């Protein structure tokens, strides 16, 4: 398997190769024994068919275009690479986002305490943190997560569009077929869409302010039909984990956490450049956990 450069940068060649080897073993086991089938993404990739069109297809005629198409299964290398990308998208970005949220909660104790009061109040009435509670009833929790993802997006440049026709913009001519990639961080910190853009303010995503937001300017999970397939799962993971954290811990900045948290980057994925260093103080045992 030939690793994509940015995945190698995140994991290292050895780790990526090991992931490929283990995935290949599971693929072979499932192909050899139908009893090992499972309702998961890897099985969906194994069962998938890719519709491949011949280069000579006349796309001006729909029937002719489909007549030249043929279906084939994904190759083992394609499955392994797709599984690796989904693994990164489902785990690495979520872990990174949790680091950013922890930093913001530790840096802004008033926000942290307000969030804790909301979680404790709702959970005491509901008795549990189920899907409906996490995703619909904890409004301020959603605002904190959204505002953190605005200032610290896990994906920096993954929203792309291709020009259908030649066009001119600001005196620059662009040809049809030119690809454009949105700079997510720059868009999220543009004062035309977010007043005082560098200020951490979860209330900008409050229900009463929602109507004033430019939806297309907030794209932590992309936009359009090819936006992140794991948006709902990612938000559920983030909100549930953050709710549990503030239920049980008070977060403060560690002595090594100086200045503003800076964003580093591996290809299209962001990561904290240094840190964050956070101290978790147990609300039950009163003992700090670093």
N, C-alpha and C positions, 0 to 999 in steps of 0.2 A: 504494500500500500504506500502510495506517495502522499505524505502528509501535507496539508495546506500550510503555508508558511506561518500564518498567524496562530494556528493551533500549536505548531511546534514551539513558537515563542512563548505561549502560555504554559504548556505542559513540559516541554523538552522533548527531544526526539525519542528518548528511551521510553518515557511514559506513554507517548502517543503510539509507539510501536507495540508496547505491551497491551494497550487498549485494543489495538487492531487484532493482535493474536488471540486474545480472549474472546473477542466478538466473533472471529472466524471459527473458533472452536464451537461456540454456541450455535452458529449458523449451520455448521456441518452436522451437529447432533440433531438439530430440528429437522434437517433434510432427511436424515437417516431414520428417524423415529417419529412418526406422526403423533405419537402419544405425548410428545414433549411440546406440542403446540401450546402457546399461551396467548391470551387476548392483550397483547402489548404492541408497542410501536415497532419493535424489531420484527414481530410476526407480520405486521402490516407491510413492512418493507419487503419481506420475503415473498409475500403474496402479490405484491404490486406488479402491474404491467406498465411498461413505458411505451407509449405510442410514438413510433419513429417514422418521420416522413422522408421520402426520397428527395434528393436534392433537385431532381428534375421536375418536381411537382408544379403544376400550373395553379397558383393560388388564386387566380381570378375566377376559377370555377370550383365551387365548394365540393361537388361530387368528384371532380377530378383530383382535388386535393386529398380527399379521404381514400380514394381508390389507390393512391400511391403510398398510403400509410400502412405500417405493419406493427404489430404488437410484439414486444419481447419482455422477458423478465429482467429485473435489475441484476447487474453482475455483482459478484461477491465484493469487489472493491467499491462499487457504488454504494452498496448497503452498509459496509463498514464506515465509509466516509460520512454518509448521511447520519448514521448512528452517532458518530463522534461529534458532528455538528449539533445534533439535538441534545447530546449530553452537555456540551458546553453551554448551549442556549438555556437549558433547563436548570443547570446547577451553578455554573461559574457566575453568570450574571445575577442570579438571585443572591448568592453569597456576597457578591460585591455590593449590591444594593443594600443588603442588611448592614454592611460595614458603614455605608454612607448614612443610613438612618440612625444607627447607634451613635455616630459622631454628632449628628444634628440634635438628637435628644440630650446628649451629654452637654453640648455647648449651650443649649437653650433650655435650662431647667424649668422655666415657666411653661413652655410647651410640653415638656415631659410630664409635669405634674397635672396639667389640664387633661392630657391624654390618659394618664393613670386614673384620674377621677372618673372619666367617661367609661373606661373599661370596667373598673370596679363597680360602678353604679349599674351598668347594663348587665354585667354577669351576675350580680347579686339578685337581680330581678328575673333574669332568664335561667340562671342556674348552670349554663354551659356556654362554651364558645363554639357554636355550630356554624355551618356555612352562612345561614341567613343572618346571624348576629354579626359575623365578621365582615361580610360583604355589603350588608344593607343598613344595619342598625348603628354600627359604630362610625358615625359620620366624621368625627374629628380624626379618627384613625386613618380614614381614607384621605383626608386632607393632608395629613402629615406625610403619608407615603407619596402622594402626588407631588407635593412641594419639594420633597427630597429628590424625587426622580427628575424634577425640572432643573434643579441646581446641579445635580449629580447624575446625569443619565448613564445607565450601564452601557448602552449602545450609542456610539458617537456619530457614526456616518454610515448608516445602513439603508436609508430611504433613498431609492434611486428612481429616476424617471428618464424616459427616452423621448427625444423630440420626434414628432410625427412628420413635421414639415420644416423647411428652412424658415428661420425667423431672425429678426433683429431686436436686440434689447440693449438699451443704454449705449447705442452706437457700436455695439459688437454684433457681428453676424455669426449665426450658428447654423450648421447644416443638419438636415434631417438625419436621424440616427445617432445624434450626439447624446451621450448619457450624462445626466446631472445627478449629483449626490448631495443631499441636504446635510448641512452641518448642524446636527441636533443641538449641541451645546450653545452655539452662537444664536440659533433660533430661540432657544429657551431663555436666553439672557438678553433678548432684544427689547429695549425699552418701549418700542412701538406697541408691543403686545403685552408686556409685563412691566408695569410701573415699578420703579426701584428694583430692577431685576436681580441685583445681587443680595437683596434682603431676604432672609428666610422668613416667610410669612404664610403659614398654612391656610389662613383665612382668605387668601386670594382664590382658593378652591371651595369656599363655603357655598351652600345652596343659593344664598342671596346674591353672590357675586358670579355665579356660574354663567349667567346670561351675558355678562360683559366679556367673557373670555373668547379669544379667537381660537376655535377648536383646532384648526389646521396648524397653529403655531406650537401646539403641545403634542409631541409625537415620541414619547419614550419607548413605545412599542411599535413605532412605524405608523403607516397610514394606508388606507385603501385595502383592496382585496388580498394583497400580499403582506399585510401587517403580521406581526409575530403570532404564530399559531398557538403559543403558550401564554398569551396575555392573561386570561382568566386564572389559569393555574398559578402563574407567577404572582399575580396580585393576591390570590388566596394564601399562598405560602408566606409572602411578605407580611400581610396584615395579621395572620394568625400568629406568626412567630413574634412580631413586635408586640402584639397584645399580651402574649405570655411573658415576654421579657419585662414589660412595665408592671405587670401584675406582681412579679416576684423580685424585681431588682430596681435599684436606683442607680442610674448611670452618671458617672462623672468623668471628666477628661483626666487622663493620666499625666504625670509630671513630664513625660517625654513628648506629649502632644502640644507643640508650640505653634502658634500662628494658625492660619487658615489651612484646612485640608486641601491639598492640591491633587488634581486629577492627572494620572498618567494614562498611557494608551498602548495597547497591543492591537495593531490593525484597527478593526472597527469596535473593539471592546475596550471600555475604560476600566481603570483600576486605581485605587489610591496610590499616589506616588510614594508616600511614606505614611505608615500607620494605617488606620487610626489606633491610638493607644487609649483604651477605655478601661475604667475600673467599674466593676459591677458590685454594688453593695446589696447583700441579701436583705430583703425586707422582713424576712422571718428570723434568720439567725443573727442578723446584724453584723455579719462578717463580710469584709470586702473580698471579691473574687476577681483577680486580674486576668 
